[in-house]
Amino acid sequence: MTYEYSVIYSKRKTLALEITKDLRILVRAPMRTPGRRIEQMLSEHAAWIATHLERQRQRNAAMPELTAQDAALYKERAKAELPPKVAHYAALMGLYPTGITITGAEKRFGSCSPKNRLCFSWRLMRYPEAAVDYVVVHELAHIRHKNHGKAFHALIASVLPDHKARQKLLKG
């Protein structure tokens, strides 16, 4: 099967595929990558593309676009609910962030800066509370472990033994 796609050339070293929310296929490629190499990669990854296009269709159906009013409500909820959640788990884990910011990030639910400042997307509030708690614990764990190694996952498991099930709630 052939697909329509867009190519973004940059100084990167490897080829990468991305399926966007609006079901477009993006190929990220190093400068001067021959078209035949891109076509070859698309052919080799046809099954992956089909699977991920379908997965994104299902996500789109499960999470319809938000109205401005809905977005405002989620933002308010995030501002009200996330700081107490962070405080609760921070005390439990003995890990304290230097601050908390609520953002509108679309591609990640949370992040931890090198200075231990936590950011959470208000979009996280569209998910079940168990998933929200998982993201909070995940980001707090980054205060101690700035990677996703074994010790990082062990710390999360010590707080949320069912963390894998909670993480799956975010996958849609």
N, C-alpha and C positions, 0 to 999 in steps of 0.2 A: 504494500500500500504506500502511496506517496502522500506527503503532507506539505501544506504551505508552511513556510517558516521565515523568520527574519534572522539576520546575522548581525551580531554586534562585535566588531573587531576592537581589540584592545591590546595592551602590553602583557596580557596574561600568557602563561606557558602551555596551558592545556585547553582542550575543547570541553564545553559543558552544555548540557541541555536544561531548559527550564520551561515548564508549562505555567502560563500566567492564569490569573483568575478569569480572564475573559477568553480562555481556551486557545490562546496563541502559543505557538512553539517558538522559543527563542534559542538560538545557538550562539553561545559566546565562544569566540575563537581568537587565537593569536593573530597578530597582523600577518598578512601575506599567506594565510592558510588557503591552499588551493580548493576550489569549489568541489572537485571530485573527492577530496578528503572529507569535506562536510557531508556530502551525499553518502559516502561510505559509512560515516558514523551514524547518520540517520537510519540507514538501512540496517546496520548492526543493532540498533536500539529500537527497532520498530515495535517490538512487544512492550518494552518499557514505556514508549510514547503512548501506545494504546491504553495501557493500564493506567497511566497517570492522567491522561485526558479524561478517562471515565471516572477516576477518583475525584478529579476537580469538578466534573459535572455533578457528582453526588454532593460534594461540599457546597457547591453553589445552590443546589436545591435545598439542602439542610440549613444553610445560612444565607437567606435572601438579603439583598442590599438594604441598608438601613436608611430610614428617613432622617432628616436633620433633627427632628424631635426625639426619635429613638436614640440617636447618637448622644444628644445632650443628656438624656436620662442615664445612659451607661456611664458617661463621664462623671456625672454627679454621684452615681453609685460607687464608682471606682474611688473617688475622692473620699467618700464616707467609709467604705468597707475595707479598702486595702491597708491604710495605715494601722488600724487596730489588729488586723491579721498579721502584718509584719511584726508588730510589737509582741504579739503572742508567741509566734514562732521564734523570734529573735531571743526572747527570754528563755524559751525551752532549749534552744541550741547554744545559747551563750555567745551569739554572733550578732553584732549590732552594726547596722548600716550608718553611714555618715549623713544620709538623707534619702528621701523618697520623692520621685517625680512621676506624675501620671502623664503619659504621652498618647499620641494617636497612631503609634507605629502599626503598620499593617503586616509586616513580615516577621515580627518577633513579639512574643508576649511579654518578655522581660529581659533585662540585662543588668549586669553588675559592672560598674566602672572600676578601673584600677585603684581609685580612691574609695572604693566600697560604697558608692552611691548607687541605689537601686532605682531602676526605671521599670514601670509597668505600663502596658498599653491598656487603655480603657476597654478595648475590644475583647480583652480577656473576660470581661463581665458577661459575655454572651454564653459562657460555658458553665457547666455545673460547679458547685462550690468545691467539690473534691478536686477538680482540675485546677481551680484557682489556688487552693491550698498547696497543691503540688508545685506550681510555678513560684509561689512565694518561698517555699522551702528550697527549691532548686536555686533560686537567685541568692538566698541567704548562704547556701552552701558554697557559693563562689567567693564569699568573703574569706573563707579558709582555704579553698582549693580553686585556683584560677584556671582550672582545666576540667575535663570530663573523665578523669582517671578513676581507678578502682576505689581509692579513698573517698573521692567525691561521691560516687554512687553509694558507697557504704554509709556515709554520713546521711544521705537522703533516706536510705533504707532504715536507719536507726530511728528516724523521726516518723517516717511514713512507710511501714512495712509493705503496703499495697501500692507503692509508688508506680510500678509498671502499669497497673490497671488505670491509675489516675492519669498517667501520661497518655495512654491510649485514648482517653476522652478528648484530648486535644487534636488527635489525628483526623477526627471527623469520620 
